[in-house]
């Protein structure tokens, strides 16, 4: 690897949580339903069926664009992307090509592993329809069109990643943002968030991008993305060092073996024969509409993290709360009850407590401890009589020995005594 630098770009597909599909009124809630039960002439691609765009899906796509600091384009249109595959009944997919809904964004992420921040460019965020799903069973392949036509957002980054760890951190942050926007559950196990890295290598002595790229399709786990990238880098290094050039292709990832495998040669844009969708007119948006969208954005994780830091929270605690929706919601409801740093520690350490249990714990922990002086005197007697070495150390000037004795008394009292009172009584006794 010493002579090469990885060049990694990402394509992420996110299914939106709308009630109906992208271009028809069929239910978009297809998961677990009987195959081919959520279909109509539009999503089956039957001749003469006309698509009607889902306004809510377009709005959700633009919200994702705003969250990634993209420019929302005032004009946009749909295009036909032609290719032939059994899960695509029309022979083309309605997608977007040269006029996407959102473009030219950026996002800064914090990588908790490297403890560093990196900035990444977003090329575009565009709207399309999902395809059907192929099911391979024994020696036959079946197709379920329930997923066909479900609203699908594609997020494309610039190829500015050079390691798998930053890719993983970026994808985790993106998933949290999408969930906080409430536009998708981004559940990778159900296929509603699918990850596709494009990987190539360039010599350290060269600045231009490599002439090839390898895409690994439809990965459904952050860890698998990391493993796929690391395997692919190793594979490509071996090819380059033997004097070859990796083939521009689409590959799959075998989760059990931890390797990628060839699926088909990767197409170029001109292979798809894009042209404007003739059945859907171009879309136009005004500034008032964009302003309303901006006002509906929630506080996103990174901004929340920065706000929590200003409240005095430790960076690690602030990060845990800002990037966990459940903890964040609990913190906001409880922050007035006590000091913010104390609340943060409690909700992190007592994560399994529900809201009412946490409230009770905060109130109890805020009450002054009533010390039973008789029991305290007995505990001090016991500790003093059984810790000769600590007593000797204290008399020889070792202050830590005193705190050890305080801890032993606290242990005997099972926490039901004020540490300052214990220290004061111990000092009196030791004198």
Buried (B, 14 or more C-beta within 10 A) or exposed (E): EEEBBBBBBBBBBBBBBBEBBBBBEBBBBBBEEEBBEBBBEBBBBEEEBEBEBBEBBBBBBBBBBBBBBBEBBEEBBBBBBBEEEEBBBBEBBBBBBEBBBBBBBBBEBBBBEEEEEBEBBBBBBBBBBBBBBEEEEEEEEEBBBBBBBBBBBBBBBEBBBEBBBBBBBBBBBBBBBBBBBEBBBBBBEEBBBBBBBBBBBBEEEEEEEBEBBBBBBEBBBBEBBBBBBBBBBEBBBEEBEEEEEBEBBBBBBEBEEEBBEEBEEBEEEEEBEBEBBEEBEEBEBEEEEBEEBEEEEEEBBBEBBEEBBEBEBEEEBBBBBBBBEEBBEBBEBBBEBBEBBEBBBBBBEBEEBEEEEBBEBBEEEEEEEEBEEEBBEEBBEEBBEEBEEBBEBBEEEEEEBBBBBBEBBBEBBEEEBBBEBBBEBBEEEBE
